[in-house]
Each structure stands twice: as structure tokens, then as C-alpha cells.
Amino acid sequence: MGSTRRKAVLVTALVAYAVLLVVGPRVLGGSAGIVILVASFVVGFAWLVLLVAPWAARGRDRSLRR
């Protein structure tokens, strides 16, 4: 998966999460807290897997190493 596609997936997840935060309590009622908690975990995990892991796997630039 290319860098652009990973970022697009993450932006879509963040927008969906923001909509859930705004509309969720009105639509879901009492169970909105649990749904928002799970969504927070999913978005955080997606951020780690899609952006941080590929960056960490590449490692630091050789010119920065001493």
C-alpha cells in the first residue's frame, strides 16, 4: 500500500471519528461512550500501523547517523 493510500485511509478514519464524536451521542444515546471508546482505539491503532510503523521500519536517514 502506497504512502498516499495509507494517508487517505487514515484521513477517512479521522473524519468518520470526528463525525461520530459530534453526532454519536444524539444517535446512539447511552451506548455512545462505549462506541466512541472503541473508535478511539481503532483510529489510534490505524495511525500506528499505517503511519508510524512504515516510518519506523525505514529507520533513520544514514546521513543523520554518527
C-alpha positions as CSV (number, residue, x, y, z in Angstrom):
1,M,0.0,0.0,0.0
2,G,1.4,3.3,-1.0
3,S,2.0,6.3,1.2
4,T,-0.8,8.3,-0.4
5,R,-3.3,5.4,0.1
6,R,-2.3,4.9,3.7
7,K,-2.8,8.6,4.4
8,A,-6.2,8.6,2.6
9,V,-7.3,5.7,4.8
10,L,-6.2,7.5,7.9
11,V,-7.9,10.8,7.0
12,T,-11.1,8.9,6.2
13,A,-10.9,7.2,9.6
14,L,-10.3,10.5,11.4
15,V,-13.2,12.2,9.6
16,A,-15.5,9.3,10.5
17,Y,-14.3,9.6,14.1
18,A,-15.0,13.3,14.2
19,V,-18.5,12.8,12.8
20,L,-19.0,10.1,15.5
21,L,-17.9,12.5,18.2
22,V,-20.3,15.2,17.0
23,V,-23.4,13.1,16.1
24,G,-22.8,9.9,18.1
25,P,-24.4,10.9,21.4
26,R,-27.6,12.1,19.8
27,V,-27.9,9.0,17.6
28,L,-26.6,6.2,19.8
29,G,-27.8,7.5,23.2
30,G,-26.4,5.8,26.2
31,S,-24.1,3.4,24.4
32,A,-22.2,6.3,22.6
33,G,-19.5,6.2,25.2
34,I,-18.5,2.6,24.5
35,V,-18.7,3.1,20.7
36,I,-16.5,6.2,20.9
37,L,-14.0,4.4,23.2
38,V,-13.7,1.6,20.7
39,A,-13.5,4.0,17.8
40,S,-10.7,5.9,19.6
41,F,-8.8,2.6,19.9
42,V,-9.3,1.8,16.2
43,V,-8.2,5.2,14.9
44,G,-5.2,5.2,17.2
45,F,-4.2,1.7,16.1
46,A,-4.7,2.6,12.4
47,W,-2.4,5.7,13.0
48,L,0.3,3.4,14.4
49,V,0.0,0.7,11.7
50,L,-0.4,3.0,8.7
51,L,1.9,5.9,9.5
52,V,4.3,5.1,12.4
53,A,5.2,1.5,11.6
54,P,6.3,2.1,8.0
55,W,8.3,5.2,9.1
56,A,9.9,3.2,11.9
57,A,10.7,0.3,9.6
58,R,12.6,2.5,7.2
59,G,14.8,3.7,10.1
60,R,16.7,7.0,10.3
61,D,18.4,8.5,7.4
62,R,22.0,7.4,7.1
63,S,23.3,11.0,6.9
64,L,21.9,11.6,10.4
65,R,23.8,8.7,12.0
66,R,27.2,9.4,13.5
